Amino acid sequence: MYLSTRAKLFWAWVAGFIGFVGTLVGAWSLIRDWFFSAPDMVSQFAQIYVLAVAALLSVLALFRTYQTVRKERYANLTGQYHRIAHAVRDLQTFLERNDPGARGSKKAYEAYLGTSKALTVKVLDQLSAIFSQLTGTTCRATIKLTYPIERTVKGEKKEFLYFYAYARDDASLKRLRELDNWRVENDHDGHHLNPLFASICDRTGSRMHFCSNDLKNYPEFISTSATAYRRLSSAASDAPRNWRERLFGKDWELPYRSAICCAIRQGPFAEIDGADTQIHGFLGVDSESRGVFVERWDAEIVFAVADSLFRPLDKILRAQAAAQKLDYEIRS
């Protein structure tokens, strides 16, 4: 008889509870003899040994069941991985076959870039669905890229990098579209103001990802997203949204508490001599809850998608540059 993952986990907890109750019942006579009668020390220690072994085996059985259930969830999501591969393939095919080229019109580039983003959103929808099923929480997926701004500092022109959300899963995109536009219009998310994200976009490759199951207590986490989401929450309502906020007050501005972020990069490899490392930004998956990611396995999933998106994003960024140049030529 086949049991679902959820059913297996349920019956494992039932068995563990029965074992715990049985241990307590078995320990009652031991406690009674210890306190209310003259104990036979040899017998007492024998009983303690048996009960301790039984309790340890129950804990190990529960832990092993949890590990098995988690691995089974990864196995059950192979269809989702396949759909991500389909979505990336379709994006790549569209980009190659519909590139407007040097003679493309502004309208053609707008349509090309709009469809490219819509196809990228489909990839992120599948990725967020995978992690929502793995963790049993609401997860989001986002691609953050960089753009340069030239500023004059003490009479000298310098280039500064800023992050922007190129694409999000569909549910997040609809909710955060206006906020993301505001963040770009106001150059809100400076590279230098987000040191943790900047570190994984460093061309030296010293750090290519980070994973945290409790961002509030992650010492390196500093993000301009906090002030951006504060603006969103103030515009909507300052009232507490859940029982934790009502009981303990609101002490965390962000809608996520755990995150995995991986660089979207192309490093040098043996078949190409002298190739420089290229980094477009990073791919992030976050969750509303704490303690939900297993870095050992989950980071590899995010890296796999990030790597597959490098070449499509390279084409998209080139198309964006061509469209901006075309727009400049039209206006001039």
N, C-alpha and C positions, 0 to 999 in steps of 0.2 A: 504494500500500500504506500502510495506516494504522499509525503507530507510537505507542505510549503515551508519556506524559510521561517515565516512568522510562526507557524504551528510548531515547528521544531524548537524555536526559542521559547515559546510558551510552555511546552511540556518539559523543557529543561529546567525552567524556573519552578514549575510545579514539583518536579522530582527533587530539586534542591531544597525547596521549602519543606517537603515531607522528611527529607534527610535531616534538616535542621531541627524540626520538631521531634523526630525520633531520637536525636542526640540529647535533647533536653530531657525527654522522658527517661532515657537510659541513665542520664546523670542524676536524676532525682534521688534514687536510692543511695548513690554515692554521697551526695550532699547531706542527706539525712543521717547516714552512718557517721559521716565526718564530724558533724556538729552535735548529734544527740546520743551517740553511743561510743564506746571505746573502739577506735578503729583498728582493724588488722592492717598494719602498714603495707605488708606484701600484697594483700588483696586490693587495698586501695590504690596503690601505684599501678597494679595490673589493669584495674578498671580505667584509671586516668590514661594510661597508654592506649588502650583500645578506643576510648572516646576521642582522644586527640587524633589518632590515625583516621578514624571515621570522619571527623570534621575536616581534616586536611584533604581526604579523598573527595569529599563533597565539593570543597572549594575548587580543587583541581578539575573536577568533572565539569563544573559550571564554567570555569575559565576556558577549558578546551572546547566546550560547546559554543561559547561566544566566538572563539577563533574560527571554528568550522563554519558557523553561520555567516561570518563576515566574508570568508573566502568563497562561500557558495554564492553570496551576492555578486561578487566580482564575476564568477562564472556565468551567472544568469544574465549579465549585462552585455554579453558578446554581441547580441543583436544591435544594441545601442552603439557599440564601437563601430560596427559595420556601417550603420547609418551615418556616423560622423565621417567615415572614409568616403561614402557616397557624396556627402555634402561638399567636402573639400574637393573631390574630383570634379563635381559639377561647377564649382566656383572657378577652378583652374581652367576648365574647358571654356567656360564663358569668357574669361579674361583673355584667352589666347585667340578665340575666334571672333570676338567683337571689339577688339581694340580699335578705336577711331583713327589712330595713327597721326602723323604730322599734319595731315590735311583735314582732320576732324573739326567739326564745328563746335561751338560752345554748347549747343543743344545736345549734340551727340555725346559729348563728354559728360554732361549732366546725367543723361540717361544711363550711360555706361557705369558711372560711379554710383548712381542710385541703385542699380540692379546688383552691383558688386557688394554693396553694403547689405542689401536684403539677403543675399546668398550667404554672407558671413554670419548674419544673425541666425540663420538656420543651423549653422555649425554650433554656435553658442547655445542655442536652444537644446540641442542634443547633449551638450556637455553639462549644462545645468541640470538636465533631467537625470543624467547618470549619477551625479553627486547627490541629488535630492533623494534618489532611491537608495544609494549606498548609506547615507547618513540618517535617513528618516527625518530630515529637516528641510526647510526651504533654502535652496542654494541658488546663487546667481553666478553668471559668467560674464566677464568684461575683457575687452582688448583695449589697453591704454598705449597710445603712441606718443611721440614727441614732436614738437614743432619749435623752430628757432625764432627768437625776437632779438633784433639788434638795438642796443641802447647805448647812449653816450654816458660814460662814467668818468668824471674828472677830465673832460675834453677828449677822451679816448673811446672809440667805438668798440663795444664788446658784444659778443653773441651769448644769449642766455637761452637755455632750453626749458620748455614747459610741457607738462603732460596734458593729454586730452583723451576723453573716452571716444575711440573711433566707433566701437560697436558694443552693444550689450545684448543679452538674451531678450526676447521680444517683450516679456512682461516688465522687465526693468527699463527697457528703452522707452516704452510708452509713459512710464511714471516719471522718468528722470530726463526726458528730452530737453525741457525748458531749462532745468538746472545745469545740464551739461553745456548748453549754448551759453548760458550766463558765465560759466566758469572759463570758457574760451574767450568770450568778449572782454572779460576783465582780467585775462592772464592770471587766473587765480592759483593755478597749481604749478608753481615753479619747481624745477628740477632740484634746486638747492634747498627748497623748503620741505622736501620729501626724501630725506637721506636714505631710508631703507629701500624705497623703490628705485632711487637713483643708483644704489649700490648694485642692484641686479641688472642694471642697464649699463654698467661699466664695461668698456671694451677690453679691459684686462682679463675679464672672465674669472676674477677671483671669487665671485659669488654669483651664481646664476639663478638661484631661487631662494625663497624663504617660506616656511610653514609655521603657523602659530595657531594653537588651539585656545588661546586666551590673549587676545590682542591688548586688552586693558592692562594686563600685567607683563606685556612683552616690552622689555626695556628699550629696544631700538625703535619701537613703532612711534613715529611722528608723522602726521598726515594732515594736509590742508583740507582733506575731505570733511574733517570735523566741522570746520566753520561753514563749509558749503551745505552740509546736511542740517546744520543748525538753522540756516536760512530757510531751508525747505520745511523743517518742523515748525518754525515760527510762523511761516505763511499759512500752514495748515491748521495747526492747533497746538497750544502749549500744554494741553491736558495729558496726563499719563495714559499710555495706550494699553498697558497690560497690568497684571496683578503685582508684578515685581516693582514697577514704577509707582503704583499706588501705595504699596506698603513701605518701600524703602527710598522712594524718590528717584528722579532721573539723574543718573551719574555717568551716562555713556551716550555720546551724541550720535554715534554711527549705527546703522541698522544691521551691522554684522559684527560678530565677536570672534570668528575664526576665519582664517584665510590661507590659501596657497597661491603664490605668484611665481611664475616662471618666465624667464627671458625669452623673447622671440628673436632668435639670433642664428647667424650662420658663421661658424668658426672655420678656421683653416683645416684642410685635410690633405692627405698625401698626394692625391691625384691633381691638385692645383697648387703650384708653387707660388709663394709670395702673396697669397690671398689674405686680405685683411679681414678681421672679424667685423661683421656688420650686425647691428642691433637696432631693431625697429621700435621696441617697447617691451611690453610684457602682457601675458595672459593671466588673469586672476580668476579664482573661484573662491567665493566666500559663503559663509553660513551665518544664520541668525543665532546659532547656539554655540556653546563652548564644547571642547573635547570631542569633536566629531571626525576629524581627519586622522588617517594613519599615514604619516609622511613617507614611510618606506614604500608603500604601494601607490598612494594617491598622487604624489608628486610626479611619478612616472607617467600617469595618465595625462596630467596637465602638460607635461613636457612633450609627450607624443603629439598632442594636438597643436601645441605651440610650434613645434618643428615643422609640422605639415603646413602650417599657415605662413611660414616665412616667405616662400616664393610667391604665393598669391598676394600677400601684402606688399611685397617688393614691386609687383606690377601695379598695384593700386596706388602706391605712393608716387610712382613715376607718372601715372595718369593724372594724379592730382597736381603734380608740378607742371605738366603740360597744359592742363586746363587753366591754372593760374597764370601761366605765361600768355596763353591765348587771350584770356580776359584782359590782361595788362595791355596787350597789343591792340585789342579792340578799343579800349578806353583811351589809349594814347593816340 
